[in-house]
Amino acid sequence: MAGIRMPTTCSSFTIHIMDIAIRQQIRELIQREVVVATGCTEPGAVALCVSKARETLGSMPDSIELLLSKNVFKNAMGVGIPGTGMVGLPIAVAIALCAGDSSRMLEVLTVPSDKIEAAKQWLANNGDIIKIGLKENCEDKLYIECICHKGNDSSTAIISKRHTNFVFIAHGDNVLLDGECAECGEGASEHGDPVLSARIVYDYATTSPIEELNFINETVALNCVAATEGLKGYGLNTGRILMENAEDDIVHTVIARTVAASDARMDGCTLPVYSNSGSGNQGIACTLPIYEYGKAKGRSEEQITRALILSHLTSIYIKRGIGRLSALCGIVNASIGVTCGITYLHGGSFDQMCYAIKNMINTLAGMVCDGAKPSCALKMSTGLYSAFVSAELALHDKVVDSCDGLSEKDVDYSIRNLGRLGHDGMDQTDDMVLDIMTHKQL
C-alpha cells in the first residue's frame, strides 16, 4: 500500500457538519443502523414477527401462516439458525412460538438450549401447522406477515421495510397498531434523517470531536469474538483455510479473520455480532477489516475510530439508495465502506476516497444476492480483496474513467447509479434467483 499521508479536509465543506444538531442526527442514524443481532437477520425478523403474533393471540396457535416478500424468503431458506444445527424457517418459527420474546428484537432466537430442544420436539409433532408462502403483489422488499389462529380467535402481525419495524398488529378485529411503531428502534421513521453525501460522510468522520465517535468502538469486541470462534471451523471453513495460508501477509490475515466471523454466523453460531443496515455480515465487514488492519499497521486509536465511522456510515449511505433487501449482495455496499476506511488509514484525501468508491462500484456492481447461506463468506472475501485493491489504486490517484460503466464524474451520482441498479434494475434477477433456488434438484 502507499505510504502514510495525513488526510486533508476542505474547510469550506465542514462548516455545516460542525453543527451540533446535524452531528447528533448522523450519530442517531448510525446507532439505529448498527445494532446487535444474533444469527441471520431475516430468520430473526420472521421469528420476531411470529413472537409478536403469538403474544398478541395470548396462547399457542392451532395454525400459523407466514406471507413473505421474495427477498425475505430467499434469505431465510438456507441459513443456519443459531444453536440448532438446523437451517431454514420452520425451526425459527418453532423457537419463536415456544420461547420467543418480542422485546428481544433481533436477538429473539437466542434462547437456552433446553428451549431449543423443546422447540425441536414441538416442530417434530406440529410442523404441519406452519404454512409459508410468498406475499402476492408485494411492493416492499422486506415484508413479513404472520397470522396465528386458535379456534375462532386470530392475531396478525406485520413487519415492513425494516427488520424490527411493526406496521400492523391486530387481535381479531381489534387493531392495536396500524402504521409505523414509534418505539421499535430500528423501525424509527426516516423523516428527519440527515441528507447524506460522500462529502458529509467524510467530514463527519474526520472532523467531529472524537468523543462523539467513540461509540462505534463497541462494534469491535463482539465481532472479534465471532471471528475467533469462526476460525475453529464453521461452514466452508473459508476463514480457517485462508488463515492457514496467510503467513505474514497482513491483508490476507485480516480478510481471513473477517470471513471467519461470517463462517460462524451463517452456520448457526449463537454468538451475537454488530450488524449494519439490518445485516450481520455487513456489520462484520464494516468493522473487522478496519480494526484488524489499523491495529496491524500501528494506527492510533483515534485513526481507527474515525475509519470505523467512515466505513459504517458510507455503507449506510449507499445502502439507503439500494434498499434494505435487494438482488444486489449487501457485501457490495459494506466493502465500499471498507475501502473508504482503508484509504483514510493510509492518509488518503477526500478525493482519493471518492476514487476508491468509484473503483469499487465498477468492480462489484454485478454481485448477485442468492440468499443467506454459509458460502456468503466467499462473497465477503471477494468484496474485501477488491476493497484493498481499490484503495491502493486510489492512493496512487488511479480511478476508473467517468465514461466506464456506472461511474460518473460526481461520486454521489455514481453511488446513485449503483442504487438504481440494486433497487430497480435487478427486480427480474430476484425473480430468477428465487425460481432457481426453489426448483433445484438436490
N, C-alpha and C positions, 0 to 999 in steps of 0.2 A: 504494500500500500504506500501511498505518497507520504512524504514527511509531514511533521506537525506544523500547522499554521493556526494562529488564533482566529476564531470566527469573526467576520466583520458584520457590522449591523448599520444600516442606513437610518440615522436618527429621524429623518423626515417621515418615516413609516412607523415609528414607535410611539408617537405622542398619544394616539388614541388607545393603544394597547396598554398604556400605563394607567388608564382609568381604572380605578379600583372596582367599580361595578362590572365592567366588562371582564376583568380578570376573574372576578367571582363567578360570573356566568360560565366562563370557559372551565373553571375548576369544577363547578357543579355538573357540567356536561361530562367531563372525564369521569367523575366519581359515579355518575349514573351508568356510564357505559362500561366501566372497568370494575367488575364485581366478582365475588367468589361464586364458583359453580362446581358441582361435583358431577362427573360424567358428561356425556354429550348433552348439549342444551336442548335439543329437540325432544328426545325422550323425557328429559327433565321437565320441559314445559308441558308436555302431554300429561305427565304424572301430576303436575301442579293443577292442571285443569280438572283432572279426574278427582283429585283430592277435594277440591272446592265443590264439585258437583255432589260428591258423596257426603260431605259435611252439610251441604245445603239440604240434601234429602233427609239426613238425620239417621240413616240406617244403611245396611248393606243392600245394594240393589239386586233385583231379580234378573235384570238385564242392563247392559250398558252399550251405548252406541257412540262411536267416535267418527267424526267427519273432519277430515284434514285437507289442507292445501297440499298440492303435489310436492312442494318443496319440503314441507314438514314430513310428509310420508317417506320420501326418498332418504331423508337424513336420519330416519329412525329405524329403517329396515335392518341394517346390518351391523349396527354399532353395539359394543359391549355395554351391558347395564352393570353399574358398579356393584361388586361383591357377590354377583350371582353366578358367574360363569356362563351366562346366557346372553343372547342378543335379541334385539327387537322389542316391539311394543308390548306384547302380551305380558311379559314378566314385569315391565314397568307399570302397566295398568294394575296388575295384581298387587304390587307393593303399595301403590297409591291407595287402593281400596282397603288393604289390610292394615296399613301402618302409616299412610300419608298424612302430612300435616301441612296445609297450605301456607301457614305462616313462615315456613322454612324456605319458601320461594324456590330458587334453583338448586337448593340442597335437599329438596324433598325426597330424593331417592336414597339419601344417606340415613340408613336405619340399622339397628343392631342385627347381628347375624341370626338370632332366633326369629326375628320378624321376617327376615328374608326367607328362612326355611318355611315359616307359616304361609308366606305368600306363594312359594313354590307349590306347597301342598294344596292351597286353595285353587291355584291355576290348574293343577292336575285334575281336580274334581269339578271345576266350574268354568274352565276356559271357553266352553262353547257359548257362554252368555255374552262374550265380548264380540262385538261386531265393529270392524274397522273398514272405513271406505273413504273415498275422495269426496270433498265438498264440491258439488256441481256449480259451475258458473262462478267460481270463487275468484274475485279480483285481488284479494290480499294474498301475498306470497307466504305470509306467516299467519295461518288461521287454524285454530283448534276449537272444535265444538264437542262437548261431552254431554250426553243425555242419559241420565240414570232413571230406571223405572223400578218401582216397588208396588206391585198390585196396581191400584188406580192412582197411586202417587207418582210424581216425577220431579226431576230437577234438571236444570240446564246451566251450564257454564261455558262461556266463550272467551277465548284469548285471541287477540288480533294485533298485528303489526309489531309487537314486541313480546319477548318470551314470557313476561310476567304481567302483561297488560290485559286485565279483565275488562271487557267491554259490555258483557251481559251476564247477569246471574238471575235465575228465577227458581222459585219453588212452586210447582204447579202453575197457576195463573197469577201468582203473586210475584211481580217483577221487583227484585231487590236492587238491581243495578242496570241501567241502560245508558251506556256511554262510558268514556274512559274513567278508570278508577284513579282518583287523585292520590290515593295512598299506596299505590302499587309500585313504588320505587322506580324500577326500570321503565315502567309504563307511564311516567310523567309526561305531560303534554310537551310537544316540541315547540309550542308557541312561546316566544320569548327567548328561545335558544339563540346564542350568538351566531351571526353570519360569519362563516369561516372562509379563509383563503389560504393559499400556501404562505403568503407573507405574514398573515396574522398568526398562523400556527407557529411559524419560525420565531416571530418576535415574542410571542407569549412564552415559548420555551426558553429563549435565550436572554430575555431582559427582565422577566418577572423576578421579584425578590425570591431568593432560593427557599426561604422558609415557607413560602406559599406553594412550593412544588414538592416538598419532601414527602407528601402523602403517597406519591407514586412508588416510593421505595417499598411500600407494603406488598407490592406485587412480587417482589423478588423471592422472599423466603418460601412461600408456598410453591411457587413454580420450580424453584431449585430442588425442593424435596421431591417433587414429582419427577424431575429429571434423574435424580439419583436412584429413585425406585425403578424408573424405566430402564436404566442400564442393567438391571438384574435380568431383563429379558421378558418382553411382552410383544404380542402381535407378531410382526415380521422380524423383530429384533433389529430394526433398522439402526437405532441409535447405538446399540451394543456392538454391532458388526462394524459400523463406521468408527467407533471409538477404538476398536482393536487394531485398526489400521491408521489411526491418526498420527502416531509417533509425535513429532514436535511441531506439527502443523497446527497453528493456533486456530485458523478459520475452520479447518476440518474438525478439530476438537470441539469448538463452540457449536458447530452445527450438529455434531453427534449428540452432545448433551441436550440440545434443544429438541431434536426429534425424538429422543428417548422419552421425554415427557409426553409427547403425543402418542408414542407407542403404548405407554401405560394407560393414559386417559381413554384412548379409543378401544382398548382391550378390556375395559371394565374395572380398572383400578379405582379403589374407593377414596383415594386422596383428592382433596379439592385443589383447584387452581384458580388463578385470577383470569377472568375472561375479558374479551374486548368486543363490544358490539354484539353481544349475545353468543359469542363463540369462545370456548376454552382454548381451542387450537390457535385462534388469532391472538388471544391474550398471552399464551405461551410464546408465540413467535415474536410478538412485540416486545417482550420482556427479556427473555434469556439471552439472545444473541448480543443485545446491547450491554447487559450487565456482565456477562462472561467475557466478552471481547474487551470491554472497557477495563475490567479488572486485570486481564492478561496483559494489556498494553500499559498498565500503570497509570491510568487516568484518575483524576481526583474524584472524590465522592460527588462534588458539585457537577462536574462534567458528565458523569454517568447519570445523575438525576435529571439534568436538562436533556440529555439524549433520550432517556426513557420517556419523558414527557413528549418530546418531538416524535418519537416512534409511535406511541399510543395515540396521540392527538391527530397525527397525519392519517393513521389508519381509520380513525373515527370519521374524519373529514371525507375521506374517499368513500368509505362505506355508506355514508349518508346519501351519496348520489347513486350508488349501485342498488341499495335496498338491503334490508335485514337479511333476507334469503334470496338467492339468485342462482342462475345456472352458471355464474362465474364463481370459481372457487375463492373462498374467503382468504386463502393464503396470498392472493394477489394484493389486496389492499394492505394486509399485515406486512408482507415483505417490502412493500413500498415504504411503509413506516420505518422498517428496519434500515433500509438503505439511507434514509434521511438521518437516522441516528448515527449510523456508521460514518457518514460524511461529516457530521458535526464532530464526532470524536476525533477525527483527523484534522480538525481545524478548518473544515470546508466553509465556504461563504454561502450566503443565501442563493446566489446564482448557481453555485455548484450543487447545492441541494436540489434545485429545480432541474439541473441536468440529470441528476441521478433518478429523479422521479420519471422524467421522460424516457430515459433508458429502460427503466423497469416496465413502463407501460408498453413499450414496443417489444418487450421480451415475453411478458406473461399474459398479455391480454386475452389469449385464447384458452387459458386453462379452465377446463370444464369441471364443475362440481358434479360428481356421480355418486353422491350420498356420503354420509359419515360412516367410517369404517376403519379398521386398523391400518390399512395401507395409506391413510391420509398422511402418515409420517413421510412417505416417499415424496408426495407433493410439497410438503413443507421443506424438505431438503432441497428440492429443485428451486423453490422460491428464495430460500436463504442464500444458496450459492449465487443466484442471479443478483441478489441484493449486494453482495460483496463485490461482484464484478462490476455492477453498475456504479457503485460508489467509487471504485478505483478509477474507472474511466472518467467519471465526473471530476475527480480530484486532479486529473490531467486535462481538465477543460474539454473533454470529449463528450459530445451529446448527439443523439440521433437528429437528423435533419428534420425541420418542421414540415417538410413535404412527405416524410415517411409515415405510413400507417396512420395511427390515431394521434400522432404528435402534432402540436401546433406551436407557434412561437410563444404564446402565452401558456404558462404551465397550468393555470386553472382551467383554460379551455381544453387542454389535453386531459386533465382529470375529468372534466365534464364529459368528454367523448368516451372515456372508459366507463363512466357511469351510465351513459346511454346504451352502450353495448351490453352491459351487465343487466340493466333494469328492463330494457325494452327489446333490444336486438336479439336476445338469446331465449326468448319465450318458447319458440319451437324446439330449441335444443333441450329445454327442460322436459317437454312432452316426449321427445325421442328417448332421452335418458331414462325416464320413468318407464316407458314402454319396454325398453330393453331389460331393465332391472326386474320387471315383474313377469317377464316371459322367458327368462334364461332356463336352459336345461342344465341343472346342477348334477 
